[in-house]
Amino acid sequence: MRKSAWLHSEVDMRLSSQLKLRHLEVFVEVARQTSVTQAAEALGLTQPAVTRALRELEVVCGKPLVERHGRGIRLSPYGEMFRHHAGRSLALARDGVAMLQGLEAAEGARLSIGALPTVCASLVPDALAKLGAGSGRSRFSVATGDNHTLLDQLRRGDLDLVVGRLPAPDRMMGIDFEPLFHEPVAVVVAAGHPLAGRAQLPPGALQAHPVLMPPPGAIIRSLVDHMFLEQGLLMPQAPIETVSPSFGRRFVLEHGAIWIISQGVVRDDLAAGVMQELPIDTASTQGPVGLCIRSEHQLSGLGAQFCASLRRLCSGLAQPQTEI
């Protein structure tokens, strides 16, 4: 055996004897929570056990993976580099175990779906209904939340896929995106609102009423900021920042708020005449909505059926605008 091959083999053997799956589970959860205490609670471990696993992993890697930040911790530059690889390795291991465990499962296949607000109120439930969810042996789980949380769960293998707007490029490492349709942001009010039905907004309209808008971490926030700048609109002085469909709908219908949100969230209310769009040009906020899947992940037959159902539902929705 050549010396280089022998050294490589020796390193592999040493790594396999030192690196355990629990090291990756602990590191990925600490990276997600940025807290040893919260990671310990999520994993059902003691705080000393989580700290010990982190230290053991740092010995294996030969680099510090976390560092103190204020009263908490954050990933070191080395930890940020390792995070993607750890998440992918853990997700692939979970995929393999789930596949083998499900071969003889009497309860049928299982699919875990992440749904961002733009699709969780209509498209995802409609696609599941088309598959007869709840009436057969197949089991489905649907998680909602913000983009950051759902993509972290996707990387860890807790979710099989995520449906929603295209995330920012820095969030797409190790993830493939399939666009299904395009949609803009909508600026809406309740049908009986003082601004409803106006052909033009009066000056200061967005300062005279409560405004709900996406928080800085939301996918569409930068598009909304650009829209305000592009059209010379004054930003609301004290907006309520949220992407919660249930909270937003209640606040609009009961408390006279203006809501800036992805059109898909309010599509049914607009079609029913419960809400109306304000005369603000939102064309620049149009963006792709689609499927996020881990690059190495092979969807199950049930996952492929759900995606096919979703594609059929999306075929008639807004497509990207082209310049003439």
C-alpha positions in Angstrom: 0.0 0.0 0.0 1.4 3.4 -0.9 2.2 5.7 2.0 -0.4 8.3 1.0 -3.2 5.7 0.8 -2.0 4.2 4.2 -2.2 7.7 5.8 -5.6 8.3 4.4 -6.9 4.9 5.7 -5.4 5.6 9.1 -7.1 9.0 9.3 -10.5 7.4 8.3 -10.2 4.8 11.0 -9.3 7.4 13.6 -12.2 9.6 12.6 -14.7 6.7 12.7 -13.6 5.7 16.2 -13.9 9.3 17.5 -16.9 10.9 15.6 -20.3 9.8 16.7 -23.8 10.6 15.4 -24.6 12.3 18.7 -21.8 14.8 18.1 -23.5 15.9 14.9 -26.9 16.0 16.5 -25.7 18.2 19.3 -23.7 20.5 17.1 -26.6 21.0 14.6 -29.0 21.8 17.4 -26.6 24.2 19.1 -26.1 25.9 15.8 -29.8 26.2 15.4 -30.6 27.4 18.9 -27.4 29.4 19.5 -27.8 28.3 23.1 -26.4 25.2 24.9 -29.3 25.3 27.4 -32.0 25.4 24.7 -30.3 22.7 22.6 -30.1 20.5 25.7 -33.9 20.9 26.2 -34.7 20.2 22.6 -32.5 17.0 22.6 -33.6 15.8 26.0 -30.1 16.0 27.4 -28.4 17.7 30.3 -26.5 20.9 29.7 -23.1 19.3 30.7 -23.7 16.4 28.3 -24.2 18.9 25.4 -21.1 20.9 26.4 -19.1 17.7 26.6 -20.2 16.5 23.2 -19.3 19.9 21.7 -15.8 19.7 23.3 -15.3 16.2 22.0 -16.3 17.3 18.5 -13.9 20.2 18.6 -11.1 17.8 19.6 -12.0 15.6 16.6 -12.1 18.7 14.2 -9.0 20.3 15.7 -10.7 23.7 15.7 -13.0 25.7 18.0 -16.6 25.5 16.7 -18.4 27.8 19.1 -17.4 31.0 20.8 -18.8 33.3 23.5 -21.1 36.1 22.3 -22.5 38.4 24.9 -24.2 36.2 27.5 -24.7 33.4 25.0 -22.7 31.7 22.2 -22.4 31.7 18.5 -20.7 29.6 15.9 -17.0 30.4 15.2 -15.9 30.9 11.6 -14.8 27.3 11.7 -18.2 26.3 13.1 -20.0 28.1 10.2 -17.8 26.2 7.7 -18.6 22.9 9.4 -22.4 23.5 9.9 -23.4 22.7 6.3 -21.5 19.5 6.2 -22.7 18.4 9.6 -26.3 19.1 8.7 -26.1 17.2 5.4 -24.4 14.2 7.0 -27.1 14.0 9.7 -29.9 14.4 7.3 -28.6 11.6 5.0 -28.2 9.3 8.0 -31.8 10.0 9.1 -33.0 9.5 5.5 -31.4 6.0 5.4 -32.7 4.9 8.8 -36.2 6.2 8.0 -36.2 4.3 4.6 -35.2 1.0 6.2 -37.6 1.4 9.2 -40.5 2.2 6.8 -40.0 -0.9 4.6 -42.2 -3.1 6.7 -44.2 -0.3 8.4 -47.9 -1.3 8.7 -49.0 2.3 9.0 -47.8 3.2 5.6 -45.5 5.9 4.2 -44.9 9.3 6.0 -44.2 12.7 4.5 -43.1 15.8 6.5 -43.9 19.1 4.8 -42.8 22.6 5.7 -45.2 25.3 4.5 -44.4 29.1 4.5 -47.3 31.5 4.9 -47.9 32.1 1.2 -49.0 28.5 0.7 -50.1 27.1 4.1 -53.6 28.5 3.8 -54.6 27.1 0.4 -52.2 25.3 -1.9 -50.7 22.8 0.6 -54.0 21.7 2.2 -55.6 21.5 -1.3 -52.7 19.3 -2.6 -53.0 17.0 0.5 -56.8 16.8 0.0 -56.2 15.7 -3.6 -54.1 12.8 -2.3 -56.8 11.8 0.2 -54.8 12.7 3.2 -56.4 11.5 6.4 -58.4 8.7 4.8 -55.6 6.1 4.0 -52.6 4.6 5.7 -50.2 7.3 4.6 -49.2 9.8 7.3 -48.6 13.5 6.8 -47.2 16.2 9.0 -47.2 19.9 8.2 -45.0 22.4 9.9 -45.4 26.2 9.5 -42.9 28.9 10.5 -40.4 31.3 9.1 -38.0 30.6 6.3 -34.9 30.3 8.6 -36.6 27.7 10.9 -38.1 25.6 8.1 -34.9 25.4 6.1 -32.9 24.4 9.2 -35.4 21.6 9.8 -35.1 20.6 6.1 -31.3 20.4 6.3 -31.5 18.3 9.5 -33.9 15.9 7.8 -36.8 16.7 10.1 -38.7 17.8 6.9 -38.8 16.1 3.5 -39.5 19.4 1.6 -40.5 23.0 2.1 -43.0 24.9 0.0 -42.8 28.6 -0.3 -41.0 31.6 -1.8 -37.4 31.3 -3.1 -35.1 31.9 -0.2 -32.1 34.3 -0.3 -29.0 32.8 -2.0 -27.1 32.5 1.2 -29.8 30.2 2.6 -29.7 27.8 -0.4 -26.5 25.9 0.2 -27.3 22.2 -0.2 -30.8 22.8 -1.3 -32.5 22.6 -4.7 -35.4 24.9 -5.7 -38.1 24.1 -8.2 -40.2 27.1 -9.2 -44.0 26.4 -9.5 -45.4 29.9 -10.1 -44.7 33.6 -9.5 -46.7 36.0 -7.3 -46.3 39.6 -6.0 -46.8 41.1 -2.6 -50.2 42.5 -1.9 -51.2 45.6 0.1 -54.7 44.9 1.4 -57.4 46.2 3.7 -60.8 44.9 4.8 -63.6 45.6 2.4 -65.2 48.2 4.7 -62.0 50.1 5.4 -61.9 53.9 4.7 -59.2 53.3 2.0 -61.0 50.5 0.3 -62.1 51.2 -3.3 -60.0 54.4 -3.7 -58.4 54.9 -7.1 -55.5 56.8 -5.4 -54.1 56.8 -1.9 -54.3 60.2 0.0 -50.9 61.5 1.4 -49.9 60.0 4.6 -52.4 57.1 4.3 -49.8 54.5 5.5 -49.1 56.7 8.6 -52.8 57.2 9.5 -53.7 53.5 10.0 -52.0 50.5 11.7 -49.7 48.7 9.2 -48.7 45.0 9.3 -45.6 44.2 7.3 -43.0 41.3 7.2 -40.1 41.5 9.6 -36.5 42.1 8.4 -35.7 38.4 8.3 -38.7 37.5 6.1 -38.0 36.6 2.4 -40.2 39.4 1.1 -39.0 42.2 3.4 -36.3 43.4 1.1 -38.8 43.4 -1.8 -41.2 45.5 0.2 -38.4 48.0 1.2 -37.4 48.3 -2.4 -41.0 48.9 -3.4 -41.4 51.8 -0.9 -38.1 53.4 -2.1 -38.9 52.9 -5.8 -42.3 54.6 -5.4 -41.3 57.3 -3.0 -43.6 56.0 -0.2 -42.9 56.9 3.4 -42.3 53.9 5.6 -44.9 53.3 8.4 -43.7 54.9 11.6 -44.5 52.0 13.9 -45.4 48.9 11.9 -46.4 45.7 13.4 -44.0 43.1 12.0 -45.5 39.7 11.3 -46.0 37.0 8.7 -48.6 35.1 10.7 -51.7 34.5 8.5 -54.1 34.1 11.5 -52.9 37.2 13.3 -52.7 39.3 10.2 -56.2 38.3 9.0 -57.8 39.0 12.4 -56.1 42.4 12.7 -57.1 43.5 9.2 -60.7 42.4 9.5 -61.3 43.5 13.1 -59.0 46.4 13.7 -58.7 48.3 10.4 -55.1 47.5 9.6 -53.3 47.7 6.3 -51.5 44.4 5.6 -48.4 44.0 3.4 -48.0 40.3 2.7 -47.5 37.7 -0.1 -50.6 37.6 -2.3 -51.0 33.9 -1.7 -51.8 34.5 1.9 -54.8 36.6 1.1 -55.8 35.1 -2.2 -59.0 33.5 -0.9 -60.1 36.7 0.9 -59.5 38.8 -2.2 -61.5 36.4 -4.3 -64.4 36.4 -1.8 -64.4 40.2 -1.6 -63.6 40.2 2.1 -60.4 42.2 1.4 -59.4 44.6 -1.3 -56.0 45.6 -2.6 -54.9 49.2 -2.3 -53.8 51.1 -5.5 -50.0 50.5 -5.0 -48.0 49.1 -7.8 -46.4 45.9 -6.4 -45.1 44.5 -9.7 -41.5 44.8 -8.6 -42.2 42.4 -5.6 -43.1 39.5 -7.9 -41.0 36.4 -7.1 -41.0 32.6 -7.5 -42.8 30.2 -5.2 -41.9 26.6 -5.3 -40.4 23.5 -3.7 -37.2 23.3 -1.6 -35.6 19.9 -1.4 -32.2 18.8 0.0 -29.8 18.2 -2.9 -28.9 14.7 -1.9 -32.5 13.7 -0.8 -34.4 11.2 -2.9 -38.1 11.8 -2.3 -40.3 8.8 -1.5 -43.1 7.8 -3.7 -45.5 9.6 -1.4 -43.4 12.8 -1.7 -43.3 12.5 -5.5 -47.1 12.2 -5.5 -47.5 15.3 -3.3 -45.2 17.3 -5.6 -47.2 16.2 -8.6 -50.5 17.2 -6.9 -48.9 20.6 -6.1 -47.7 21.1 -9.6 -51.2 20.5 -11.0 -52.7 23.0 -8.7 -50.1 25.6 -9.5 -50.3 25.2 -13.3 -53.0 27.9 -13.6 -51.5 30.4 -11.2 -49.5 33.5 -12.0 -46.5 32.9 -14.3 -43.5 35.1 -14.6 -44.1 38.3 -16.5 -42.0 38.8 -19.7 -41.0 42.1 -21.3 -42.3 42.8 -24.8 
